Amino acid sequence: MTNSVTNGVTNGYKSLFRTPEFTPLFLTSAANAAAKTVGGLALGTLVYRATESPLLSAVSMFGPSLAQVLGATLLLSGADRLPPRATLAGISVAFAVGTAVLAAPGLPIWAVFVVVLVQGLIASLGGGVRWGLLNEILAKDGYLLGRSVFNMMNGLMQITGYAAGGVLLTVLSPRAALLLSAALYALTAVGVRLGLTARAPRSSGRPSVTATWRTNALLWSSRPRRYVFLALWIPNGLVVGCESLFVSYAPSDAGILFACAALGMFVGDVTVGRLLPRRVRGRLGVPLLLLLALPYTFFALRPAVPLAAVAVAVASVGFGASLVQQERLMSLTPDELAGHALGLHSAGMLTMQGVSAALAGSVAQLTSPATAMTVMALVSLGVTAALAPGLRQTRERYGLRPTPQ
């Protein structure tokens, strides 16, 4: 039985990498994730050393997410109306330039946050373009497996990136680590340009603010989609607020906590994305969201780093809930709106992460990082409990009851 499961997993993954364009999209996304991880830790450390402020450190790492809400309301129609290769390459070039600017000696803190917010605005297109392209490359029933592989890669890149970033920051300055991140973004742009083929936009028409608003309203008009969007955005965004305090909770060991969070996320994505049959994973959306927040209530006891790392790893398995909700979202969305819907999911999720980082940093500023993490976890549990009845009705009433495989 074990061999059968293992062979099924292996063959499923092999079929993905035999799909044209999947491998270059995967590799360039991996380079992008590594650049984001190393650069984020370096920037958070740089700002914390300069200000000793948990709030400013948290916002510097997750601040780009705050601009996602502006991008979602102004630019998101471009997710399906712009050519994917050129857009992804352009975003990587912009991040390479912006990250190099952040490494400039003597850059004032206010200028750091201007650059960070501009990067977030540019990045607001990235999720919709990337995941819409993945949905286009793979067959309709292959998206969940493909996205789970990307999530696992992201987890591995975070484990490696935060561990490597922690080592780099002991031997190099944060500015040198930021320059390394800029080089990785540039490498990503080259890989996108050489590895992907030029594709026409998925939808006709020019990107515009009006088109963005119109499609957002259409997607939001569906009650079942609203519940799914809220489940994708709020509970895990609040938990990312907990993660934004790792630097101020354990300044010398933040890399360990980030790496353990990425490890737990990897385990959750493997389990949900490939090992669980559809009839089982469809019932786990809410339980996984509860798992995501519950271990962070343990921080009320101010655990030492080894115990904190265990709690963080266990909690992060719950990030697998997003795969369950994304599968539901795709079943509720027409193909021609897939990129926009996935972009709205990504932008809303990242916006909530940025808001939560600012909120958690503010609470930590008034109390302590441990207290703030406990508060954010309790709020996440409350939100999940409030959404649970609607998510259950969505699954049962609108034909999303899991079917046997």
C-alpha positions in Angstrom: 0.0 0.0 0.0 2.8 2.4 0.9 4.6 1.6 -2.3 1.5 2.3 -4.3 1.0 5.7 -2.7 4.7 6.6 -3.2 4.6 5.5 -6.9 1.4 7.6 -7.4 3.0 10.7 -5.9 6.2 10.2 -7.9 4.4 9.6 -11.2 2.1 12.6 -10.7 5.1 14.9 -10.1 6.9 13.5 -13.1 4.0 14.2 -15.4 4.0 17.8 -14.3 7.7 18.3 -15.2 7.1 16.7 -18.6 4.4 19.3 -19.3 5.9 22.0 -21.7 6.8 25.3 -19.9 6.0 24.0 -16.4 9.7 23.5 -15.6 10.9 27.0 -16.6 8.0 28.6 -14.8 8.8 26.5 -11.7 12.5 27.3 -11.7 12.1 31.1 -12.2 9.5 31.1 -9.5 12.0 29.3 -7.2 14.6 32.0 -7.9 12.0 34.7 -7.2 11.1 33.1 -3.9 14.7 32.8 -2.9 15.3 36.5 -3.7 12.2 37.5 -1.7 13.2 35.4 1.3 16.8 36.6 1.5 15.9 40.2 0.8 13.0 40.3 3.3 15.1 38.9 6.2 18.0 41.3 5.3 15.7 44.3 5.1 13.8 43.4 8.3 17.2 43.1 10.1 18.5 46.3 8.7 15.4 48.3 9.8 15.3 46.7 13.2 19.0 47.5 13.8 18.4 51.1 12.8 15.2 51.7 14.7 14.8 48.9 17.3 11.1 49.0 16.4 9.1 45.7 16.1 6.5 47.7 14.1 8.9 49.1 11.5 10.8 45.8 11.2 7.5 43.9 10.6 6.2 46.5 8.1 9.5 46.5 6.2 9.3 42.8 5.6 5.6 42.6 4.8 5.0 46.2 3.7 4.8 45.4 0.0 1.7 43.4 0.8 -0.1 46.6 1.9 0.1 48.0 -1.6 -1.6 44.9 -3.0 -5.0 46.3 -2.2 -4.3 49.3 -4.4 -3.1 47.1 -7.2 -6.2 44.9 -6.8 -8.5 47.9 -7.3 -6.5 49.5 -10.1 -4.3 47.1 -12.1 -5.6 43.6 -11.7 -7.5 43.5 -15.0 -4.0 43.2 -16.5 -3.7 39.6 -15.1 -5.6 38.2 -18.0 -5.1 41.1 -20.5 -1.3 41.4 -20.6 1.2 38.9 -22.2 2.4 36.7 -19.4 6.1 36.4 -20.3 6.8 40.1 -20.7 4.8 41.0 -17.6 6.6 38.5 -15.3 10.0 39.5 -16.7 9.2 43.2 -16.2 8.1 42.6 -12.6 11.4 40.8 -11.9 13.5 43.7 -13.4 11.6 46.2 -11.3 12.2 44.2 -8.1 15.9 43.9 -9.0 16.2 47.7 -9.3 14.2 48.4 -6.2 16.1 46.0 -4.1 19.4 47.4 -5.2 18.1 50.9 -4.2 17.2 49.5 -0.7 20.9 48.5 -0.4 22.2 52.0 -0.9 24.1 53.3 2.1 22.5 56.3 3.9 19.0 55.6 2.5 16.6 57.2 5.0 13.9 55.0 6.6 11.1 57.0 5.0 12.6 56.3 1.5 12.9 52.6 2.4 9.2 52.4 2.9 8.5 54.3 -0.3 10.5 51.8 -2.3 8.8 48.9 -0.4 5.3 50.2 -1.2 6.1 50.8 -4.9 7.4 47.2 -5.1 4.1 46.0 -3.6 2.1 47.9 -6.1 4.2 46.4 -9.0 3.9 43.0 -7.5 0.1 43.1 -7.4 0.0 41.8 -10.9 2.4 39.0 -10.3 0.1 36.5 -8.5 -2.7 36.7 -11.1 -0.3 36.5 -14.1 1.8 33.6 -12.6 -1.1 31.5 -11.4 -3.3 32.3 -14.4 -0.4 31.1 -16.6 0.0 27.9 -14.5 -3.8 27.3 -14.9 -3.3 27.7 -18.6 -0.3 25.4 -18.9 -1.8 22.6 -16.9 -5.1 20.7 -17.6 -8.0 21.9 -15.4 -7.7 18.9 -13.0 -3.9 19.4 -12.8 -4.0 22.9 -11.2 -4.2 21.7 -7.6 -1.2 19.3 -7.9 0.8 22.0 -9.8 0.0 24.7 -7.3 0.9 22.3 -4.4 4.3 21.7 -6.0 4.8 25.5 -6.3 3.9 25.8 -2.6 6.3 23.1 -1.6 9.0 24.8 -3.6 8.2 28.0 -1.9 8.5 26.3 1.5 11.8 24.8 0.6 13.1 28.1 -0.7 12.0 29.7 2.5 13.7 27.1 4.6 16.9 27.4 2.5 16.6 31.2 2.1 16.0 32.0 5.8 18.7 29.6 6.9 21.1 30.9 4.3 20.0 34.5 5.1 20.7 34.0 8.8 24.2 32.7 8.0 24.8 35.5 5.5 23.9 38.1 8.1 26.5 36.8 10.4 29.3 37.2 7.8 27.9 40.0 5.6 26.0 43.2 6.2 22.3 43.4 5.5 23.1 45.6 2.5 25.3 43.0 0.9 22.5 40.4 1.4 20.1 42.8 -0.3 22.5 43.1 -3.3 22.5 39.3 -3.5 18.7 39.4 -3.6 18.7 42.0 -6.4 21.0 39.7 -8.4 18.6 36.8 -7.9 15.7 38.9 -9.2 17.7 39.8 -12.3 18.4 36.1 -12.8 14.7 35.5 -12.6 14.0 38.0 -15.4 16.5 36.4 -17.7 15.1 32.9 -17.0 11.5 34.1 -17.7 12.6 35.7 -21.0 14.6 32.6 -22.2 12.5 29.8 -20.7 8.9 30.8 -21.5 7.3 31.2 -24.9 5.4 34.4 -25.9 1.7 33.8 -25.3 -1.2 36.0 -26.1 -3.3 37.5 -23.3 -6.0 35.2 -22.0 -8.7 37.9 -22.4 -9.2 40.6 -25.0 -9.4 44.3 -24.3 -7.0 46.8 -22.7 -6.3 46.7 -19.0 -8.1 49.5 -17.2 -9.3 50.6 -13.8 -12.9 50.2 -15.0 -12.3 46.6 -16.2 -10.7 45.8 -12.9 -13.6 47.2 -10.9 -16.1 45.5 -13.1 -14.5 42.0 -12.8 -13.9 42.4 -9.1 -17.6 43.2 -8.7 -18.6 40.2 -10.7 -16.4 37.8 -8.8 -17.5 39.3 -5.4 -21.2 39.1 -6.4 -21.2 35.4 -5.8 -22.0 34.4 -2.2 -20.0 31.1 -2.3 -17.0 32.9 -3.8 -17.2 35.6 -1.1 -16.8 33.0 1.6 -13.9 31.3 -0.2 -12.1 34.6 -0.7 -12.5 35.6 2.9 -11.2 32.2 4.0 -8.2 32.6 1.8 -7.5 36.2 3.0 -8.2 36.6 6.7 -7.3 33.7 8.9 -3.8 33.0 7.4 -3.1 36.7 7.0 -3.5 37.1 10.8 -1.1 34.2 11.4 1.4 35.8 9.1 1.1 38.8 11.4 2.5 36.4 14.1 5.4 35.5 11.8 6.2 39.1 11.2 7.3 39.4 14.9 9.9 36.6 14.7 12.7 39.1 14.3 11.6 41.1 17.4 10.7 37.9 19.4 14.1 36.2 18.8 16.5 38.7 17.1 19.4 36.2 16.9 17.3 33.2 16.0 14.6 34.6 13.7 16.0 32.6 10.8 15.3 29.3 12.7 11.7 30.3 13.4 11.1 31.3 9.7 12.8 28.0 8.5 10.6 25.9 10.8 7.5 27.7 9.6 8.5 26.9 6.0 9.1 23.3 6.9 5.6 23.0 8.4 4.1 24.6 5.3 6.0 22.1 3.1 4.5 19.2 5.1 1.0 20.6 4.8 1.3 21.2 1.1 2.6 17.7 0.4 -0.1 16.1 2.5 -3.0 18.2 1.1 -1.8 18.5 -2.4 -0.9 14.9 -3.1 -1.4 12.4 -0.3 -5.0 13.0 0.7 -7.8 11.8 -1.6 -10.2 14.5 -2.7 -13.1 13.3 -0.6 -10.9 13.7 2.5 -9.2 17.0 1.8 -12.5 18.7 0.9 -13.5 18.4 4.6 -10.3 19.7 6.0 -10.5 23.4 5.0 -11.8 24.6 8.4 -9.8 22.1 10.6 -6.6 23.2 8.9 -7.3 26.9 9.5 -7.9 26.1 13.2 -4.6 24.2 13.3 -2.9 27.2 11.7 -3.7 29.5 14.6 -4.0 27.3 17.7 -0.3 26.6 18.4 0.5 30.4 18.4 -1.7 30.7 21.6 1.2 28.9 23.2 3.3 32.0 22.9 1.4 33.5 25.8 3.8 31.4 27.9 6.8 33.1 26.1 8.5 29.7 25.1 12.2 29.4 24.5 13.3 29.2 20.9 13.3 25.4 20.6 9.7 25.0 21.9 8.6 28.1 19.8 10.1 26.5 16.7 8.1 23.3 17.3 4.9 25.3 17.8 5.6 27.3 14.6 6.3 24.1 12.5 3.1 22.4 13.7 1.0 25.5 13.1 2.3 26.0 9.6 1.0 22.6 8.4 -2.4 24.5 8.5 -1.4 26.6 5.5 -2.4 23.6 3.4 -6.0 25.0 3.9 -5.3 27.4 1.1 -5.0 24.6 -1.4 -8.5 23.3 -0.4 -9.9 26.8 -0.8 -8.2 27.4 -4.1 -9.6 24.2 -5.5 -13.1 25.4 -4.5 -12.4 28.9 -6.1 -11.4 27.4 -9.4 -14.6 25.2 -9.5 -16.7 28.4 -9.0 -14.9 30.6 -11.6 -15.1 30.6 -15.4 -11.8 29.8 -17.2 -11.6 33.3 -18.8 -11.6 34.9 -15.3 -9.2 32.4 -13.7 -6.2 34.7 -13.7 -8.2 37.6 -12.3 -9.7 35.4 -9.6 -6.4 34.0 -8.6 -4.9 37.5 -8.7 -7.6 38.8 -6.4 -7.0 35.9 -4.1 -3.2 36.6 -4.1 -3.6 40.4 -3.7 -6.2 40.1 -1.0 -4.1 37.5 0.9 -1.0 39.6 0.7 -2.8 42.8 1.6 -4.2 41.1 4.7 -0.7 39.9 5.5 0.6 43.4 5.4 -2.3 44.8 7.4 -1.8 42.0 10.0 2.0 42.7 10.2 1.3 46.4 10.9 -1.4 45.4 13.4 0.8 42.8 15.1 3.7 45.2 15.2 1.5 47.9 16.8 0.3 45.6 19.5 3.9 44.4 20.1 5.0 48.0 20.4 2.5 48.5 23.2 2.9 45.1 24.9 5.4 42.5 23.8 5.9 40.3 20.7 4.7 37.2 22.5 1.5 39.0 23.6 0.8 40.3 20.1 1.3 36.8 18.6 -1.2 35.4 21.1 -3.8 38.1 20.3 -3.4 37.6 16.5 -3.9 33.8 16.9 -7.0 34.2 19.0 -8.5 36.6 16.4 -7.7 34.2 13.6 -9.5 31.4 15.5 -12.5 33.6 15.9 -12.7 34.5 12.2 -12.4 30.9 11.2 -15.3 30.0 13.6 -17.4 32.7 12.1 -16.7 31.6 8.5 -17.1 27.9 9.1 -21.0 27.7 8.6 -20.8 29.6 5.3 -18.0 27.4 4.0 -19.9 24.3 4.9 -23.0 25.6 3.1 -20.9 26.5 0.1 -19.5 23.0 -0.2 -22.9 21.3 0.3 -25.3 23.6 -1.5 -23.3 24.6 -4.6 -22.1 21.2 -5.7 -18.7 21.3 -4.1 -19.2 18.2 -2.0 -16.0 16.1 -2.4 -16.4 13.3 -4.8 -14.7 9.9 -4.6 -11.5 9.6 -6.7 
